[in-house]
Amino acid sequence: MAHLTSLFARGYEESRERFRQCLSKAGTRWPHPELGHHRLEGDDDLTIDWIRADALEEKSRLLVVTAGQHGVEGLVGAAVLQLFLEGYVPRLRPRNAGLLVIHAINPWGMKHRRRTNAANVDLDRNAFWDPQAFGYSSHPDYPRLDALLNPQGPVRRRGSILWLACRLLRLLVALGYGRFRKAFVSAQYRVPEELHYGGACHEPETRVVADLLRSGMADYERTVLLDLHAGRGPRSRVSLVTSWMEAEPPAAVARRLSCPRVLRTDPFYHHGLPADLVDYLYTLRLHEYPQRGLFAAAVEFGTLGSSPWAWLRRLRAEILENQLHRYGAQDERLREWVESEWERLYAPQEPSWREQAVAEARKALEGILRAESFLPP
């Protein structure tokens, strides 16, 4: 239990302080690592922090590990960052490898335990390569989902899974599976208060991280990005989610990295317009650094599981949490219940879940870092 306490912080401020203290871990391999930060505007002391260290001789490979793009998920992601900084950084090969570790891309969301930033923007739907893409309309069928995803008024009941399933079934019958799926995974760029809002322009958090990634890719022959998330996939297990722009098939990635669960995003996600961090990096390489090597993936730590029941429970939690944020709840018991469901989805407290997640993180890091030559063979 003691080692879990040392990895999982109680909140954003504690996690940030631990991260800053880890600069010395990088100093065991690189003589002059840099601790940088960008302070967000506002009254709160909120910063995007990073540790960066350049290869000592040949700039062959850059390892980038990021957490907290979906703020509340950063509580799990920061624990994995801590594990990486303490257990793996002292084993890396600094002669030809550089390091960039970013803590809490979305510090407001991490502090307030929301997936979005202070403007209710989902940053994973905000990283368009072309800023003009913010002007495109949401999927034409998305408004058909509005009553389901964005109920009006305070939370008045817990919300039955059966009721939610019936509403979804009616939409599936009306639209067909293909249209429903495309509409459901699309972001919306019209109503800031509603679910899946992708913003009207690049958010400050997106700009900061994009600049860091661009400067890294410009200097190194190959970049490897691991973007840490929580919520999706089999319970307590790690899944890698690669971009639809990644040339290597998922089965080949799984064999090479010794990772049994590798998925690939669909090209119709956001109408084929890259809007998440992983896709942004592939698009950056395509437009500016076509000769550079790249492997980037979201690293998902599953919480509720991957069954249809778990998917419905996750959807219910996301709907009710946004409704709670907008309108509040009818009584305190409902508020506490919504918040507890949200915590189970994105920041589990159970020691058994944390033990298994840490074990899975160790296996994943070992396989990826060895296959990408950051660790000795």
Secondary structure, DSSP 8 states (H G I E B T S, - for coil): -HHHHHHS-SSHHHHHHHHHHTHHHHHTTSSS-EEEEEE-SSSS--EEEEEEE--SS---EEEEEEE-SSGGGHHHHHHHHHHHHHHTGGGS-TTTEEEEEEE-SSHHHHHHT-SS-TT---GGG---SSGGGGGS---TTGGGGHHHHS--SSB-S---HHHHHHHHHHHHHHH-HHHHHHHHHS-B-S-TTSTTB--SS--HHHHHHHHHHHHHHHH-SEEEEEEEEEESSSTT-EEEEE-TT--S-HHHHHHHHT-S-EEE--TTGGGG---SHHHHHHHHHHHH-TTSEEEEEEEEEESS-SSHHHHHHHHHHHHHHHHHHHH-BSSHHHHHHHHHHHHHHHS---HHHHHHHHHHHHHHHHHHHHHTTSS--
